[in-house]
Amino acid sequence: MALLDQHDLPVPEQESFLASFKTAFKDIREEKKGDWLGYLFITPAVILFLVFQGYPILRGLLMAFSDYRWLVPETQGLFKLNGLDNYLALLKDETFFRSFQITLRYTAFYLPLLLILSLGVALLIARVGSPRLASFYRIVAYIPVVLPVSVSMMMWRQIYNPQYGFLNSFLKNVLAIQDPPRWLSDPAWSLTAVLIPDLWLGFGYFTLLFLVGLYNIDGILYEAAAIDGANDWQQLIHITLPLLKPIITLVLITTGGLASAVVPVLTLFQTPAGPDRSMLTLGVYGFQTAFSIGDMRMGYAASMALVIGIFSMLFTALIFKLLNSERR
Amino acid sequence: MQKFLRTIPLNLALMIMVFVCLFPLYWSLVSSFKGRTELYESSPSLWIRQPTLANYQTVLSLSGGSEIPLYLWNSLKIGLGAVLVQFIVVSMAAYAFARIKFRGRDLIFYSLVLMMFIPRVGGLMATYELMDFLNLRNTHLGLILLFPSTISLSLLIMRQAFLAVPRELEEAAMIDGANTWQVFTRIAIPMAQSALVVISILTFLATWGDFITTYTMLDDPSLFTVSIAITQITGWSTMTAGNAATTYGSDNAAFVLAIIPVILVYILTQKWFVRGFQEGIIKL
C-alpha cells in the first residue's frame, strides 16, 4: 500500500547509499557552516517531504497498534494505542487466513511467471541485431507499463466480456471451444483472469531492467565460451544467469515479496473482490477494511499491512537464500 | 540470406509479444469507431466496416451531459500542477545539494534518499488522516502537493544533472557579478533541461495514471481524474443485463481519450526511459 508506485523507479543498490550516508554522518562535525542560502534552497523540499512522506511513516506505525476507526471519532488520537489486540484479533480472523491463502496461491503463479516472461522477452530482444527493431520491441514492451492501470483493466474487462468480448469469441469461433469460461463471474477462473492482465502490465518494466543487465555483459565472454564449445543453453546457464543475479535480486526487491494485485482486483471485477470474493488478497482485504466496509477500521488494516510487510520480507529473504545456495 | 532466415523465428516470437501488448489498445480503438450494430455482434470483427465518430461525439459533447471532458481537464490540472510543484521544489533543493556548500548537506541528502526504502506500514491510511487534518482531502491542491512529495528519485536525477554542469561556466558568471540565484536560474537550469524533462514526465505519467491514492483522497465525483472516473462510468452492468446497451462504444472512446496523452508523452520521450533506466541502475 505504499504511496510510491513501485513501477516508477528502479531501486538502486542500498549498500552504496548506506556507505555514503555513514561518511556524511562522520564528516558533519568537521564541516564549516557554509552558505546559509543552501538551507533556504532545500527548505521547501524538506518540508514537503517531511509532511507528506515522513510523518505518515511514523503515523502509520502507531496506527498499526491502535483501534483507529475513521467513522468512530472516540477511537482516534495519536496515542490511543491498544497494544497487541489487533494481532490477537487477526489470529482469530478467518477472512484474514483465507486471504492469506489466496495471496500465497496468487504469488506462486505471479512471481515465477513474471520472472520467466520478462527474462524471456529480454533475452529475445537482446538477440535482435538491428538496433531500430530492438528499440521498437523495447518501446512496445514498455507501453502497458506506462498506461493508466485502471484504464488498462477496463479494456481487459471488455476483452473478457462473455458476449461481446474478443477472448470468448476467439475461443468459440477459432478454437471451437463450446463453453468458454465466464472469466469474471466464475470463481474458478478469477485467479487466471487477474493473473493475465497483471503480468501484461508488469512484465515490460522488468524486461527493461533485464535488458540493461544483458547489454552490459561483455560479448567476449560468449565468444570465449563458444570457442570452448558451449552451446546456447550452456551459455545461458553459466554466463548470462549468474551475471544477471543482481538484476534478479532487484526484481525481487521491487515486486516486494507477496503479490496482492490490489488495483487489478479492485477495477477488473464488478463485485468488490471478484465472484464469491475469490480474489480477496491481503492487500484487497486491507484496503476494504480501511476504506470501504464497516467503521473503516484503519488501525486494524494498518496492523494487517505490518504483518504483510513482515511476511514479504521473510519471503524475499527466503528466495535470496534459495538463489544463493543454488549457485554453489 | 541465411542470416535473415535465422532471425525469422526470433522476430516471430517477438511479434507475438507485440501483438499481446498492443491488442487491448487496438481492440478499444477499433470498438470506439464502431456503430451500435457492429458492436453487438455475436462474433465481433477485428476491423470496422462502417467507421463512425458518433461515440466520440457522445463522449465529448458537454451539452449532451458527458463529463469526460471535465475528467480529462481534472487529470491535466493535477498532472501539470504536480509537475510544476516538483519543478520548483526539486530543482532548488537538488541545486543546493550539488553546488552550494553548507553544513550537513550530504547528511540531509542521503537521509532523504534513504527514506525511500523505509516501508510504509499503513501509509495510505495515515496520509488519509493527514490530508483530512490539513483540509486537503477531496481537493486537487492536496494531490498536487502529495504526488511531488516522493522526491527521492527526482532529487537523485536532478543532483546528478547539476553536478554535470561545467563548474567553469558558473564561476565565470560569478566573476561577472551574478549571484547564486542568477547562476541557478540562468545557467544551471537551462543546462539541466533534459533531466528536468525526465522527472517531469515520470511525475506526470504517475499522476495521470494513479488509481489508489487519487481514489481514496477524492470523494466528490466532479473532482475525479479520468483514471478514476473511467472505472465508475463504464456500462458493464447495463450491458450484461441486456438493456440500454448503448455505452459500450462510448466507453471505448473514453478509454482512448484517457490514453492518448499518455501514449503521446511516452512515444515522444521514450528515449529518456531507457536512459533513465541505465542511469538509475548504473550510476546510483
Chai-1 contact restraints between the chains, C-beta under 6 A:
chainA,res_idxA,chainB,res_idxB,connection_type,confidence,min_distance_angstrom,max_distance_angstrom,comment,restraint_id
A,M1,B,L124,contact,1.0,0.0,6.0,A-B,restraint_1
A,A2,B,R120,contact,1.0,0.0,6.0,A-B,restraint_2
A,A2,B,G123,contact,1.0,0.0,6.0,A-B,restraint_3
A,L3,B,G123,contact,1.0,0.0,6.0,A-B,restraint_4
A,L3,B,T213,contact,1.0,0.0,6.0,A-B,restraint_5
A,L4,B,T150,contact,1.0,0.0,6.0,A-B,restraint_6
A,D5,B,A206,contact,1.0,0.0,6.0,A-B,restraint_7
A,D8,B,A206,contact,1.0,0.0,6.0,A-B,restraint_8
A,L9,B,L153,contact,1.0,0.0,6.0,A-B,restraint_9
A,P10,B,G280,contact,1.0,0.0,6.0,A-B,restraint_10
A,P10,B,I281,contact,1.0,0.0,6.0,A-B,restraint_11
A,P12,B,L284,contact,1.0,0.0,6.0,A-B,restraint_12
A,F17,B,L114,contact,1.0,0.0,6.0,A-B,restraint_13
A,S20,B,Y110,contact,1.0,0.0,6.0,A-B,restraint_14
A,F21,B,Y110,contact,1.0,0.0,6.0,A-B,restraint_15
A,F21,B,L114,contact,1.0,0.0,6.0,A-B,restraint_16
A,A24,B,D106,contact,1.0,0.0,6.0,A-B,restraint_17
A,A24,B,L107,contact,1.0,0.0,6.0,A-B,restraint_18
A,A24,B,Y110,contact,1.0,0.0,6.0,A-B,restraint_19
A,F25,B,L107,contact,1.0,0.0,6.0,A-B,restraint_20
A,I28,B,G104,contact,1.0,0.0,6.0,A-B,restraint_21
A,I28,B,L107,contact,1.0,0.0,6.0,A-B,restraint_22
A,E31,B,R103,contact,1.0,0.0,6.0,A-B,restraint_23
A,K33,B,R103,contact,1.0,0.0,6.0,A-B,restraint_24
A,G34,B,K101,contact,1.0,0.0,6.0,A-B,restraint_25
A,G34,B,F102,contact,1.0,0.0,6.0,A-B,restraint_26
A,G34,B,R103,contact,1.0,0.0,6.0,A-B,restraint_27
A,D35,B,I100,contact,1.0,0.0,6.0,A-B,restraint_28
A,D35,B,K101,contact,1.0,0.0,6.0,A-B,restraint_29
A,D35,B,F102,contact,1.0,0.0,6.0,A-B,restraint_30
A,L37,B,I100,contact,1.0,0.0,6.0,A-B,restraint_31
A,L37,B,T180,contact,1.0,0.0,6.0,A-B,restraint_32
A,G38,B,A96,contact,1.0,0.0,6.0,A-B,restraint_33
A,G38,B,I100,contact,1.0,0.0,6.0,A-B,restraint_34
A,G38,B,F102,contact,1.0,0.0,6.0,A-B,restraint_35
A,F41,B,M92,contact,1.0,0.0,6.0,A-B,restraint_36
A,F41,B,A96,contact,1.0,0.0,6.0,A-B,restraint_37
A,I42,B,A93,contact,1.0,0.0,6.0,A-B,restraint_38
A,I42,B,A96,contact,1.0,0.0,6.0,A-B,restraint_39
A,P44,B,V89,contact,1.0,0.0,6.0,A-B,restraint_40
A,A45,B,V89,contact,1.0,0.0,6.0,A-B,restraint_41
A,A45,B,A93,contact,1.0,0.0,6.0,A-B,restraint_42
A,A45,B,I151,contact,1.0,0.0,6.0,A-B,restraint_43
A,L48,B,V89,contact,1.0,0.0,6.0,A-B,restraint_44
A,L48,B,S149,contact,1.0,0.0,6.0,A-B,restraint_45
A,F49,B,S149,contact,1.0,0.0,6.0,A-B,restraint_46
A,F49,B,I151,contact,1.0,0.0,6.0,A-B,restraint_47
A,F52,B,L146,contact,1.0,0.0,6.0,A-B,restraint_48
A,F52,B,S149,contact,1.0,0.0,6.0,A-B,restraint_49
A,Q53,B,S149,contact,1.0,0.0,6.0,A-B,restraint_50
A,P56,B,G123,contact,1.0,0.0,6.0,A-B,restraint_51
A,P56,B,A126,contact,1.0,0.0,6.0,A-B,restraint_52
A,P56,B,T127,contact,1.0,0.0,6.0,A-B,restraint_53
A,I57,B,I118,contact,1.0,0.0,6.0,A-B,restraint_54
A,I57,B,R120,contact,1.0,0.0,6.0,A-B,restraint_55
A,R59,B,A126,contact,1.0,0.0,6.0,A-B,restraint_56
A,G60,B,V121,contact,1.0,0.0,6.0,A-B,restraint_57
A,G60,B,G122,contact,1.0,0.0,6.0,A-B,restraint_58
A,G60,B,G123,contact,1.0,0.0,6.0,A-B,restraint_59
A,G60,B,A126,contact,1.0,0.0,6.0,A-B,restraint_60
A,L61,B,V121,contact,1.0,0.0,6.0,A-B,restraint_61
A,M63,B,G122,contact,1.0,0.0,6.0,A-B,restraint_62
A,M63,B,M125,contact,1.0,0.0,6.0,A-B,restraint_63
A,A64,B,V121,contact,1.0,0.0,6.0,A-B,restraint_64
A,A64,B,G122,contact,1.0,0.0,6.0,A-B,restraint_65
A,V121,B,M17,contact,1.0,0.0,6.0,A-B,restraint_66
A,L124,B,A13,contact,1.0,0.0,6.0,A-B,restraint_67
A,L124,B,L14,contact,1.0,0.0,6.0,A-B,restraint_68
A,R127,B,L10,contact,1.0,0.0,6.0,A-B,restraint_69
A,Y137,B,L14,contact,1.0,0.0,6.0,A-B,restraint_70
A,I139,B,Q270,contact,1.0,0.0,6.0,A-B,restraint_71
A,V140,B,V18,contact,1.0,0.0,6.0,A-B,restraint_72
A,V140,B,C21,contact,1.0,0.0,6.0,A-B,restraint_73
A,I143,B,C21,contact,1.0,0.0,6.0,A-B,restraint_74
A,P144,B,C21,contact,1.0,0.0,6.0,A-B,restraint_75
A,V146,B,L205,contact,1.0,0.0,6.0,A-B,restraint_76
A,V146,B,V262,contact,1.0,0.0,6.0,A-B,restraint_77
A,V146,B,Y266,contact,1.0,0.0,6.0,A-B,restraint_78
A,L147,B,V262,contact,1.0,0.0,6.0,A-B,restraint_79
A,P148,B,G209,contact,1.0,0.0,6.0,A-B,restraint_80
A,P148,B,S227,contact,1.0,0.0,6.0,A-B,restraint_81
A,V149,B,F211,contact,1.0,0.0,6.0,A-B,restraint_82
A,S150,B,F211,contact,1.0,0.0,6.0,A-B,restraint_83
A,S150,B,S227,contact,1.0,0.0,6.0,A-B,restraint_84
A,S150,B,T231,contact,1.0,0.0,6.0,A-B,restraint_85
A,V151,B,I230,contact,1.0,0.0,6.0,A-B,restraint_86
A,V151,B,F255,contact,1.0,0.0,6.0,A-B,restraint_87
A,V151,B,A258,contact,1.0,0.0,6.0,A-B,restraint_88
A,V151,B,I259,contact,1.0,0.0,6.0,A-B,restraint_89
A,M154,B,I230,contact,1.0,0.0,6.0,A-B,restraint_90
A,M154,B,T234,contact,1.0,0.0,6.0,A-B,restraint_91
A,M154,B,F255,contact,1.0,0.0,6.0,A-B,restraint_92
A,M155,B,P24,contact,1.0,0.0,6.0,A-B,restraint_93
A,M155,B,S28,contact,1.0,0.0,6.0,A-B,restraint_94
A,M155,B,F255,contact,1.0,0.0,6.0,A-B,restraint_95
A,W156,B,P24,contact,1.0,0.0,6.0,A-B,restraint_96
A,Y164,B,P44,contact,1.0,0.0,6.0,A-B,restraint_97
A,F166,B,W27,contact,1.0,0.0,6.0,A-B,restraint_98
A,S169,B,S43,contact,1.0,0.0,6.0,A-B,restraint_99
A,S169,B,P44,contact,1.0,0.0,6.0,A-B,restraint_100
A,N173,B,S43,contact,1.0,0.0,6.0,A-B,restraint_101
A,L208,B,F277,contact,1.0,0.0,6.0,A-B,restraint_102
A,V212,B,F277,contact,1.0,0.0,6.0,A-B,restraint_103
A,V212,B,Q278,contact,1.0,0.0,6.0,A-B,restraint_104
A,V212,B,I281,contact,1.0,0.0,6.0,A-B,restraint_105
A,V263,B,F211,contact,1.0,0.0,6.0,A-B,restraint_106
A,T267,B,T231,contact,1.0,0.0,6.0,A-B,restraint_107
A,Q270,B,W236,contact,1.0,0.0,6.0,A-B,restraint_108
A,A290,B,M125,contact,1.0,0.0,6.0,A-B,restraint_109
A,F291,B,T216,contact,1.0,0.0,6.0,A-B,restraint_110
A,M298,B,M125,contact,1.0,0.0,6.0,A-B,restraint_111
A,A302,B,G122,contact,1.0,0.0,6.0,A-B,restraint_112
A,A302,B,M125,contact,1.0,0.0,6.0,A-B,restraint_113
A,A305,B,V121,contact,1.0,0.0,6.0,A-B,restraint_114
A,A305,B,G122,contact,1.0,0.0,6.0,A-B,restraint_115
A,L306,B,V121,contact,1.0,0.0,6.0,A-B,restraint_116
A,G309,B,P119,contact,1.0,0.0,6.0,A-B,restraint_117
A,G309,B,V121,contact,1.0,0.0,6.0,A-B,restraint_118
